[in-house]
Amino acid sequence: MSRSPRCLYEGYITDFINEADMSIFGCLNNNYHGDILTTSREAWKDEIEIMKDNLSVLDDKNGKIVFEYDIPRLGKRIDVTLLYKGIVFCIEFKVGESRILEGDIDQVLDYALDLKNFHKYSEDRIIVPILVATKYNRVSNVIQMSAYDDGIVNPLVTGRDHIHQLITAVIEKYPNETPVNDNWVISPYAPTPTIIEAARTLYENHSVENITRHEADDVSTDRTIACVMDIIRNSKANHKKSICFVTGVPGAGKTLVGLDVAIKQTYQGNTEPVKDEGAVYLSGNGPLVAVLTEALAQDNVKRCALRHEKKNKTDARREVSKSIQMIHRYRDNMLAKIKNPVENGVLEIDPQKAVKTANAGYGEVEHVAIFDEAQRSWTHERLAAYLKRGGTYGNKLKVPNFPLSEAAFLIWSLDQREDWATIVCLVGGGQEINTGEAGISEWIKALNDHFRHWNVYISPQLTDKEYAEGRVNELLKDNPNVTYTEDLHLAVSLRSFRAEKVSAFVHALLSFDDNASTLYREIKDRYPIYLTRDMTKARKWLHEKVRGSERTGVLVTKESARFKPLAIHILPSGDENTVHWFLEDKADTRSSNYLEDAATEIQVQGLELDYTCVLWDADMRCENGKWHFYKFNGNTRWVEQIANTESKKELQMYMLNAYRVLLTRAREGMIICVPEGNPNRTATGFWEDSTRLPEYYEETYQYLKHIGIEEID
């Protein structure tokens, strides 16, 4: 017997059969890190006995058995994996159960999908998921490959006594498989977690090990994290103030980098936070913070329950919020310390409202602040107007005549520290989607105007047109403290693990770039993208695609207006609704999987689904080879938004970026639905619905079809 870092026990079948039960049980116990639940110990004893009984009756006993094989992306372990006759059997036990539950089927299927998608030595193997409810008295009698032609057999179910029967039947159906690689247990493993899965693993383990595609040569997440950590260490060693800008394509892992830096800096390899070394992850994206906080709190409560520890959801949320916060709360903490009203356009600390310490000065306790989606920080005009009326977050403090943009104020806040500080700005190009979002140029302007003593670290890609309209070099040319490094750019999408060129394709599509057709042909076999004009067909395609606990959902822009005729409703505003949409399972009507409530770019930015339907409304139309933008007046007609003012130009950019966000939310594939509109006329010859004329949609549909996007039947 032996133990790999990836499992608790592995051995050849013949050795396993002959080894004493207690020896195997001892191996499982000794190799487990942490406190072992009594239920787990009892389950292991049953599983050892059951597997010995079933493997002993096999004619050929050449193969391997693995207990508790680690699935890093899911943060779980496969109970038993059997490598036999060239086939990978994933076996999940439900000891003492007599019923087969859909959630249990999804669990074992998730394991099979994870191995197929991310485990190198399983990608070309037949994988057979088997659910064993030990008191179940029936056994699957149909062995059939899934409809997806991916080498995964549809899940099989059985009780404790018929596992060998299923194994034999599978071998008889697929008899000529070549042997599994003998190093299967230590196979390269390249998981690409959803941000929720990644956050759960990070928060529980205080480590990013094994949750990202760090073994893939073309993925730079680890290199970027190392670069940021070096900047933090140098800032501390030299008592400097530093700011670094991490850029990346949609889905490249910017948020994951930010969360990992926050955890690494706070814990530094320890189980408890290191005193006075903290970092905080901040975001103005309310839905993202709400979903992450709730997911981590739920997970924390469940884990405590398994350890027979009592913890309520409120306490769990409070713990999580120490590391992940809304940027408004952080901002309000600093606002509470200033002299109010502001005089002569200069912010000053009011000593009556704040305590100065030797190291932190008047700043917050964290040395490091990570600002996600930094391009969405507010302009001076928006922030000043917001504070003048008292805002809607935190303490609702009124601050008339506020002199700074949000970016400048956040730098000012960290600058209050007496010792050192580092700001990490996570920047998405072309993703500003709300009025008053300043983009990256406001950060650079603040550094140039007020904080010339700060060291600036940026990626050369920050000079691309998507960032500050390509004027970054011009804005920074007179700043002597700028360092350029390629390590701060994430060029490969982790979200779309099947096709890393999806973001490039979307960019080409929205830019009317001739390369869109070429890029589509390169990705369509691994990352299906289809076109339809029928939401019923779109729903059917999505339902047929998702398996296990995979998620799907319908997406629309916030300017969309004529979706009700297609039986689509907009997900109501409020973070609680977004939490249910992303986290509830497919049995809950509030779940995204029901395909009834569509989420907008505001609710999904920074998050992801496995498969999506992007419902393309008449708010952005292709007309004569250009995008034209419209807003619905609320009752009778669409009004074109002509770019005759700076604010209208800005609005057009936000509307274009909204589609950029929606088209890059899917990890595995998407379908785009461009409705046909309503061609019917009344008896008197007038349009039955003048708000959905076919001409509003036709040229957009033809453009997408011209690119080569295939239409489903």
N, C-alpha and C positions, 0 to 999 in steps of 0.2 A: 504494500500500500504506500501511497505518497500523498503529499499535499502541495498543490500549486498555489501561488498567490491568488489565483482566480477561482479556487474551489476549496472545499473542506476535506474532500477525499476523492482520490481517483485510483483505479486499479484494474487489472485484467479480470475478466469475468470469472475465469477459473480460480484465480487467487481469492477473489471476493467470496465465492461460494465456500471455499475451504477455510477461510479465516473465521475466527471466533467472533460472534456477534458483539460481545463486549469490547473486543479490540477495535472493531470498526466504530462502535459507539464512542469509545474513548478518543479515537482520532478526530471525530466530528467535534467533540467537546473541546479538545485541546487546541484545535485550530480555529475555533470561533473567537473573534475579538469582541469583548463586551459581555454583558450579562445575558445569559441564556434563559429564556422563559421555560417554565416547567412543561407547558404545552408543546414546545419545540422538542424538548428532550423525549417526551413520550411519543411524539410523531416519528422521530428518528428511529426509535426502537421498532415501531410497527413497519416503517418503510424498509428497514434492513431485512426483517423477517419476510415481508411480502416479496421483495425483489429476489431474495435467495430461493424462495419456494418456486417462483415463476421462471427464473433463469436455470434452475437445476434440471428442468424437464426439456430444455432445448437440446436438439440433437448436436448442434455445433455451438461450442461455447467460446469461440474465438471472437474477442471483442473487448471493449472497455466500458466500465461503468463509472460515472462521476456523480458525486453527491454535492448539492448546494453550489452549483456553478453560477458565478457572479454575472449579472446582467447590469452593467454600470448605468446605462441610459435610463433604465427603469428603477434603479435603486433596489433591485430584488435579486433573488437567486432561484434558479430552476431546481426543484426538489431532486430530481434524478435525470441525468442525461445518459442515454445508452448509445454507444457508437458500435453499430453491429451491421455486418454485411454491407458496408458502404453507406449506410443510412443513419441519420441522426434522429433519435427518438427523444423528444422532450416530454417528460412525464411529471405531471403535477398531481400531488396527493391532497385529498380532502378526507383526512382520517376521521372516521365515525359518522360521515355523512351518507345519507341514503338517497339524496336528491341531486339532480344535475341542474345547476343554476347557470343562467346565461352569463353572469359576471365571471363565473369560474371558467367557462369556455373561453371567454374573451381573454382571460389572464394567460392561459396556456397558449392561445393563438398569438398573443402579444410576444411571448417568448420566441415562438417560431419565426415571426416576422422580424424580430430584432436580430436573430442569428442570420437570417437570410440577407438582410439589408446591410449589416455592419460587421459581421464576423467573417474574416477572409476565408477560412478553411471550411465555411459552411455555405458560401455563396453559390457553389455549383453542386450542392448536395440535395438529395431528397430529404425533407424535414417532416417528421411526423409528430404532431402534438397529440398527447394522450392525457385525458383527464380521468383520474382514478378516484371515485367516491367509494370508499372501502366497503360500505354496506349497500351499495347499489347492486341490484340483482339482474341486470341486463348487460348486454355487450353490443357494441356497434357491429352491424353486419354488412355495411357498405363502405368500401375503401375506395375513395375517389380523389383524384387530384383536384385542387381548387380551380376555379374558372379563370384564374389570373395567369396561368401558364408560368408560374414562378417556382415550381418544384416543392410547394408546400401541400401536403395532404390535408383535406378537410379534417377538422378535429374529431378524434375518436373518443368514445367514453366506455368505461367498464367499471366493474367492481374489483375487489382485490384478487379474485381467483382466476381471472381470464386475461391478464396482461400478456402472458405467453401466447395465448390464442391470437391476439391482435398482432403481435410481433411476427408470428409465423405467417399470418395471412398477408401482411405487408410484404414480407420477403418473397412470398410466392408470386405476388403481383409485380414486384420490381426486383427480379432475381439477379441481374447482371451488373450491379453497381460496383465500381472499383473501391478499394479500401479507403477509409477515411485517413487523412494525414495523421501520423502517429503523434504529432505535436499539436493536435487539435486544441487541447486545453489551453495552451499558451499562444494560440493563434493571434496575429495582429487583429486588433479590434478598433474600429473607427466609428464610434457612435456619434450621432449628431442629435443631441437632445433638443426638445422644445425648450423654450426659455423657462417654462414652469418646471419641467423635469430637472433642468440644470440647477435652477434656484433651490429646489428641494434637496438635491444632492449636496450642493455647496453648503447650505445652511445646516444640514444634519452632520456633515463630515468635516466641515471647515477646510475643505480641500477640493481642488478642481481635478485631481488625478482621475483619469479614466472616463471623464464625462464628455470630453470633446475629442475631435478628430486629430489628436496630437500626433498620431502615427502617420498621418497623411502628409506627404512632402510638400504639397502645394497649399496647405492651410497654415496660416501664420498666426493663429490665435495665441499659441504659447509664446511665440517670439514677441508679439505685441505686449502681452502681460509682463514678460521679463523686462522689456524696455521701460514700461511704466514703473515697475518696481525699482529699477535702477535709478530712474529720475527721482523717485521718492527718497531712496537711500542717499543719493547725492545731495538732495535738498537738506536732509537732516544733518548729514556730516558737515556740510559747509554753512549751515544756518542761512539758507537761501529761501526765497519765495519763487516757486516755479509753476508754470502752467503748460500742460501738454494737450494737444488736440489729436484725438484718435478718429480717423476717418474710415469709411468703409461702405461697400455696396450694401443694398438692402439685404438683410438676413445674414450678414457676414459674422455676426457675433459680437457687436459692439456692446450690447447690454450685458452679455455674458462676461466680457472682459471687465466691464465696470463692477459687476457683482463679485467677480473673482478677486479683483484688486481690493475691494472693500473687505472681503473675508480674509484674504492673505495678510493685509496690513493690520487688521484688527486682532487676529489670532496668532499669526506668525508661527504656525505649526503647533500651537498649544490648544488645549481643550477649553481654556478660559481666555477671555480677551486680555491682551497685554495692556497694563496700566499706562495711560497717557500716550498711547500709540494708535489711537483709533482712527477709523475712516468711516465715512457715511456715504451711502448711495442715494442720490437725490434725483427726482424726476418731476417734471411738471405734468406728466402724463397720468392723470388721475386714474383712468381705467387700468393701466399697467400696474401701478402701485397697488390698487385695490385687489386685482387678481392675484398678484404675487403674494401680497400679505395674507390674503385669505387661504391661498393654496398652502403656504408654509404653516400657517396657524392650524389648519385642518390636519396637516401631516404631523405636526408636533403633538397635537392632542391624541391622534391615533397611536403614535409611537409610545406616548406616555401610558395610554390605556393598556397596550400590550405588556408594558413593564409593571402593570398594576399600580401606576402612579396616577394621582388625581390632578388634572389640570383642566380648567375651563377655557373656552374659546377666547374670552376677553383677555385673560392673562397671556395666552399664547400670542394673540395679536399684539399686545403691548411689548412682548419680548422681540417680536419680529420688527416692530417699528423702530427699534433702536438702530437697526442697520439699514432699513429701507424706509425712506420718508418722502413725503410730498415736499417739493422745493419751497412751497408757500409757507410751510410751517417753519422751516429753517430760516427763511427770510423774515418771518414775523418775529422770531426770537431776537434777531439782530435789530429789527426796527424798534423793539421795545426798549433798546438801550440808548437810542439817540436823543439828542435835544430836539424837542418838538414845540413850536414850529421851527423849521429849518431856516436859518438866517444866512443871507448873502450867498445862497446857493452852495453852501459847504456843509457836509455832514460832520457832526461832532458827537462823540460819546458823552452822555450825561452821567457824571460820576455818582449821582444820586440814584441812578437806575441800574447800575452794573458794578460788579466787583472785579477789580483788576488783579490778576495773578501773575506770578513771575514769568511763567512760560506762555500761557494762553493769552496774556494781556486781557483785552476786552473781547477777544474772539470766543467762538464756541470751543468745546472741548476737543473736537476732532482736528488733527493736523491735516488730514486729507479729505477732500470733498470731491465726489465723482458726480458730475452733472450729465445725466443722460439726455439725449436729444437737445444738445446745447444750442442748436440752430433755432430752436423754438423759444428761446428766451425773449422776453418782451422788450419792445422799444421803450425809449424814455417817455414818449407821449402816452402809450398805453398804460405803463406802470404809474405814471404821475396821475392820470385820470382815475385809475383804479384806487390809488391810495387817497386821493382827494375825497372820494365818496365813502371810504372806509372798507372797500373790498368785500369779499364773501368768504374768505378763509380765516382761520386762526382767530386772533384777537380782534379783528375788524378795526384795527387802529387807524384813525384818520391822520394823514400826514400831508398837509397842503404844501404846495411848491416843492415837491420832491425833485431833486436835481439830476438823478442818474437813471440810466437804463438798468434793466435787471442784471445784465452781464456786468456792468461796472459796479453795481452794488454788491454782487456776489464776490467779486474780486476784492472789493473794499472790505467785506466781512472777514475774509481769510487774512487780509493784510493787517488786521488788528492784532494778530498773534505777534508776540514779542520774539519768538524763536524762529520757527520755520513753518512752511506750509506748502502744500502741493494741490493744485486744482487739475482734475482730469476732465476734459470736455469730450464727450462722445458725440460725434457729428455725423449726421446723415445728409448726404447731398441731395438737393431737390426734394426735401421732405417738409418744408414749411407749409402748413395747411390751414393756418388760422390768421385772421387779421391781427396785426400787431406783433407778429413774430418777426424778430429782427434779423435772423440769419447770423452767419458767423462774422460778418463784417463788424457788427456791434461789439463783439468781444475784442477784436483787433483795435478798433477805435478806442475802446476803454483802456487797453494796454498802452497805446501810443499817447493818449491824452493825460492819463492819471497814474499809470503804474509802470513807468519806464525801468524801474529797478527789478522787475520780475524777469526771470529767464523764460523764454518761449521755446517750446519744442513742437514742431509740426511736421506733417508729412508733405512731401512734394506734391501729392495729389490734392492737397488743399488749394492748389492754384488752379484746379479744373474749373470750368465754367459753372458747374453745379454749386460751387461754394463761393459766395460773395461775387458772383458773376465773373469769376476768373481774375479778380483784382487783388488777390491776397498778396502777391509779390509787390505790387504797387503800394499797398497799404503798409507793408512791413519794411520797405526799402531803407528807411531811415532809422530802424530799430536795431541797435548793435547786439542785442541779446537773443538773437534768433538762431536756433539750430534745426536743420532739416534732417529727418531720418525716415527711411522707407519702412522701418519697423512699426511705425505708427499708422500704417494703412492696412486695412483688411480687404484684400482684393477678391476673396473667394466666398461665395455664399454658402453658409452652413445650413440655412433654412431649407433650401432646395437641394437636399443631399443627392437627389437623382440627377440633377443637371445644374452645374455650377454657373452656367451662362444665362440663367433665367433673367437675372437683373439686367444684363447687357441686352438681351432680347427686348425686355420691356422698355428700356431706354431708347432703343432703336425704333420700336413701334411708336412711341409717343413723339419721337423726333422726325418721323417720316423718313427715316434713314433706310437706304436701299439694302443695308446689311440685315434688316429684320428678317427677310425671307431666308437668307442663309443660316442665320442663327436659329430660326425656327426648325429648319430641317435637321440641324445638329442636335437639338435637344428633344425633339418630339417622341423619339423612341423610348427614352428613359424618363422623360417628364411629359406626360400627355397634356396637350392643350387643345381643346376642341371649341367649336363655335356652334351655337344654336339660336333659333329665334323663338323657342318654345320652352317656357319655364317647367312645364311638366316633364319634358325630355331631360332638361337639366337636372331636375330633382332625381329622376330615375337613374341618370348616369352617376350622380353622387352617391346615392344609396347603394348602387352596385359596386362602387369602388371601395368604400370604407370597410375595414374588418377589425375585429377585436375592439380595442378602445380608441381607435383612430377617430379623429374629429373632422366634421365637415360643416360648412355654413355658407349662407348667402351674404354677399357684401354689396353695398351701394354707397354712393357718395352722399354727404349731408345735403347737397343741393338737389338730389333726386326728388321727384315729386309725384310721378305718375306710375306708381308701383302697385297700388291697391287693385287695379284690374287684373293683375297677375297673381293675386292671392298672396301678396307679400306685405308685411307690416314692418315698420322701422322699429328696431329695438329701442324702447323708451330710454330717455337719458337717465343718468344716475348710475353711480359705480356699482351699486348692488345688482342691477340688471345685467351689467357686463360680467360680473362675477358668476352669476348663475349661467349665463350664456356660454362661458368658457369652461366652467368647472363641473356643472351637473352632468350626470351620465345620460345615456340615450333613452332611459325610461322616463326622464323628466321633461315635460313639455317646454320648460324654460331653456332647455339645452339648444345649442347651435345646431345639433344634429337633427332637430325636428324640421329645419328648413322653412320655418314660418316667419320668424323675426330676423330681419336683415340688419347687420351691424354696419356702422359707417366708419370712415377712415379715422375719426376721432376715437372710436371705441376699440379699434383693432391695431392702431399703430404700435409697433414694438412687440406685438404678440403674433401668433401664427396658428394655422389649422393645417391638417394634412391635405384635404382637398377643399377647393372653394368654387363657388359660382359667383362671378362678377356680373351683376346686372347693370347693363350700360343704358342709362336713361338719356333723355334729350337735353341734359344740361351741358354736355360737351359733345359736339357734332363735327364730323368731318365734312367740310364744305369746300369744294374746289381745291382739294389737297392741303387744306389747313384746318386747324382746330378753331371752332367758333364756340363761344361760351354763352350760356343762357341761365337766367334765374326765373323760377316760376313766381308769378305775382300772387299766388295763394288761392286763386279761384278760376281764372278764365284763360290765361295765356302765358307763354314764355317771353321774357324780355331779354334781348341780346345785350351782353355786357361789352360795349365798345371800349377799347383801351385808349381813351382820349384824356385820361388823367393818370397820375402816378398811382392813385388808389385803385383805379380800375385795372391797371397793368398788374398790380400786386394781386388783385382778386383773381385774375386769369391764371397767374402763377400758382395760386393756392388750389384752384380747381384742377389744373393739370397735375399738380402733385398729389391731389386726392386719388386720382386714378393710378398714379405711380405706386402709392401705398397699397391700394386694393389689389393690384396686379402682382404684387410681390409678397402676398401673405401665405401662399400655399407651399407646403413642403414637398408634396408628391405629384400634384397635378391640379389643373383647373379647367373649368368650362366658362366661356364668356357667352352670356345671353344678351343679344341685341334684339329687342322686341320688334315685331312687324308693324306695330302701331294699329290703329283702327281705320280700315279703309271704307267702312260703311257710311252710307248717307241716309238721311231721313226720307220719308215719302215726299217731302217738299224740296228735296235736292240739297239740303244743307248737311255738313259733316255731323255725324252722330257724336263724335268726340274730337273737337278741334284742338285739344291739348295733346293728342297722340296721333298726329298725322303720319302716315307712312314715310313721308319725305324727311321727317325729323330723324329717322333712324337708318334709312336706306344706304346713304353714302358711307356711313360708319361701318355698316355691315359689309358693304362691297370692299372697303379698304382692308378690313381684317381678312376677308376672303382672298383678296389680291395678294396679301403677304404669304398666303399659303395655308392659313389655319384651316384645318379640316372641319367640315360640318358633320355632326352626328346624324344618323338616320332617324 
